[in-house]
Amino acid sequence: MCSQHAEDHRNSGVRDDKLNAAAMPGAGALSLLNPRPGERILDLGCGIGNLTAAIAATGAIPTGIDKSEEMVGRARRKFPELNIQTGDVCYYRTDSYYDAVFSNAVIHWIKDAPAAARSIWLALRDGGRFVAEFAGSGNVSVLTTAMEQELEAHGYAWAGRNPWYFPTIGEYTTLLEQTGFRVTFAQHFDTLTPIKGENGIRKWLESFSEYFFQDVTTADKTSIFRSIEAKVEPHLNLEGQWMADTSRLRIEAMKKPARIPHE
């Protein structure tokens, strides 16, 4: 099943009062994309459109798509001049090829990664590039390990709760190569990301409650959250600032040109 989520998780911390491309989430991937004036660029999982607008500001011609009608509505209200559509990456098809496909913080929400890679390949012209950043293997492992342990300790099975696709760099680059890309850049890096808000780790847990704690009683959830917080605090609370142990893949790949047959 293909699941592309364009939720507020991706856009937490994005300032709505003005666009600040250098500081916004996804700035590193946007720099790797290096959009050029006149290029047609597809922004997959564009959310509320901040990065789509940053692409447009370079003189490129972006099209944003997102599966969430709510996000698309917000993006259109915020950036009425942009071309932003509702669409599912796994089934996206176009007759007008793009010079580049860009995606930030979306690929890890798509369980059917081969279908997504195929859609991206089909959307590109020969020689076009795909640039993406998303969560990779090891992402939030301190948190998910603690969640698994505490859920099972309280009698709740862990299987089937994790909504994410966290590939290794080898797994994802191999998938792209099998799809018809030549991978030109691949980086797997770890970082600690501040969790904003007064409630710290509990706010983070609540934000993903629909996936991990949907069937958990209120009393058990309170106990589980308390135990998780105690387990991860030595690792993720730095002088009063709660952090998430994030791990990211940053990828650039080129659609291989069609082979010219020998005479």
N, C-alpha and C positions, 0 to 999 in steps of 0.2 A: 504494500500500500504506500502510495506517495502522500506524504504529509508535509506541507510547507507552512510553517507558522510565522506570521508577521505580527508579533505580539509586543506589548509594552516592555517585555524583558529585554528585547534587542535595543530598545530606544531609551532605556532608563538613563537619566542624566543628560539627555539631549536638550539643549536650550531652545525654547520656542520663541524667545524674544528676538533673536537674530542669528543669522547663519555664521558659524565660525569654522570654516573648513579645516583649519590647521589643528584645532583642538577637539573636534567632534569625534565620536567613535567611528572607526573605519578610515581615519585619515591615512594610516600607513598603507592600507590596501589601495586607497585612492591615489596615493603617490606612486605606487607601483603601476597602476593603470595608466597614469600619465596621459589623460585624455587630450586630444588635439582638436583644434577648430575644424568643424565640418564632419568629424567622425560620427557615425551612427552607433550609439552604445545602448545596449539593453541592460537595465539595472534590475536584477532578479531579487525579489523579496525586498522591494524598496521601502516598505514601512511607511512612515509619514513623510518621506520624500526629501529628507535633508541632503543625503548624498546625491540623489538625482539632481537636485538644484545645484550642488557643488559641481557636478559634471557639466551642467548647462552653463555655469558661469565661466567655464574655460572656452566656450565657443563650440563645444561638441553638441550633438543633437541626441539627447537621451530619451528613451522610452522606459518608464518604470512599470513593473508588474508586481502585484502582490495578491496572495490568495484571500487575504482578509478584506472584506468589503468595508469594514469599519476603518481600517488603516488607509485604504484607497480614498475613502470619503474625507478623512482628515487631511491627507496629502493634497487632494484637489482643492480643498478649502484654503489650505495654507499656500499652495503654489498653483493657482488657477492657470498659469501660463504653461505648465508642464503637461506632457502627454503621459498620464498615469492610468493604468488599466487594471481591472481584476483579472487574474490569471494564475493558473497552477503550473509551475515549472515543469512538472513531469509530462504534461500534455500540451505545452506551449508549442505552437507551430506558426511560422511566418513565411510569406512569399518574398519578403524584402530582407535580404541578408544584412547582418550587422558587422561592423568593423571590430567590435569588441563586445564581450558579455562580462558584466561585473556583478559580484555578489558579496555582501558583507553580513556575517553573522546569521546566515540562513541555511547553508548546506547541512549543518549538523542537525537540522530539524527534519531532513528529508530521508526517510528510511529507505526508499527505493532509489539509492544513489545511481545505479546504472541507468534508470529511466531519466533522471535529471541530467546526467552527463550526456546522454544521447540527444536530449532536447537542446542543450547548449551547443553541441556540435552541429546540429541541424540549423541552428539560428545564425551561425557564423559563415561569413564568406571564406573561401580558401585563403589561408594565411592569416585569418582573423585570430584575435587573442582572447583568452579567457583568464580573468584575474579574480581571485576570491580569497577571502579570509574567513575562517570559521573555526569552531572548537574541534580539537583533535584528541587523539588517544591520551588519556591521563587527565583530561579536563575535570575539574572539581572532584578529583578522586578522594581527597581527604573527606569532603562532605558526603559523597555518595557511599563511601565505605562505612562511615558512621551511621548514615541513614539505614543502610542494609542491616547492619548489626542490631540497631535498636528496634527496627520493625520486626525482625525475626525473633528478637528477645521478647517481644510483646505478642508473639503469635501470628504475625502477618507475613505471608510469603513475599519475597522480594521479586520473584519472577514476573515479568510483564509490566513492571512499573516505569522502567527507565524509557523516556520518550526519544532519546537522542541517538544519533549516529556519530560516533567518535572514532574515525579511522586513524591508523598510523600513517605516517608520510609515505611509506612503501605501499600500503594498501590503496591509498587514494591515487598516487601517481601511476600505479599499475592499472587501475581502473581507467584513468584518462588515456593512457597509452593504448589499452585494448579498445577504447572507443574511437580512436583515430587522431589523438592529440600527440604532439611532441611537447613534453614538459621542459620548459626553459628555466624555471626557477621554482624551488620548493624549500620552505623553511618551517621547522617545527620549534616553537619557542614557548617557554613557560614564564608566567608573570603572576604577581599577586594584584588583584583588582579590588579597589576599595568598594565596600558595600555601603551605599548611602542610606541615611535615615537613622533615627534614634534606636530602633530595635535591632539593628545589626543583623546577626545571623538568623534570628527568628523571622525577620521580615523576608529574608531570602527564602527560607523554608516555606513560608506562607505563600510566596509568589509562585511556587511550583506545587502547591498543595493538591491541585486538581489531578496531578499525575501520580504523586507519591503517597498521598494521605487521604484520598477520596473516600475510602471505606473505613477509615480509622475513627474510632469514637472520640468525642471531644476530650474526655478524661485521658484516654491513651495518648492522644496527640500532645496534650500538655506535658505529660510525662516524657514522651519520646523527644519532644523539642528540648526539654530541659537536659536530658541525657546527652543528646547530640551536641548541644552547646558546650557542656562540660568536656566532652571528648575532644572537640576540635579547637577549643579556646587556646591551648598551649601552642598550636600551630598557626592559627588564623587570626588571633587577636594581638595586634602589634601596638602596644602602648595605648590601648583604648580604641583603636581603629580596627573594626572587623574587615577581613579581606576574604576574597574568594580565590582559591588556588586554580587559576585558569591556565589552559594550555591551548595554543592556537596553531593552525596551519595557515600559511600564506603561500599561494600558488599562482604561477603564471604558466600558461600553456598555449600553444599555437595549433590551430586546425591545420593539419598537413594538407598542402595543395594536392589536388588530384594528379596522379602519375600520368605523364605523357607517354603513350604507347610507342614502342620502337617501330621504326619503319620496316 
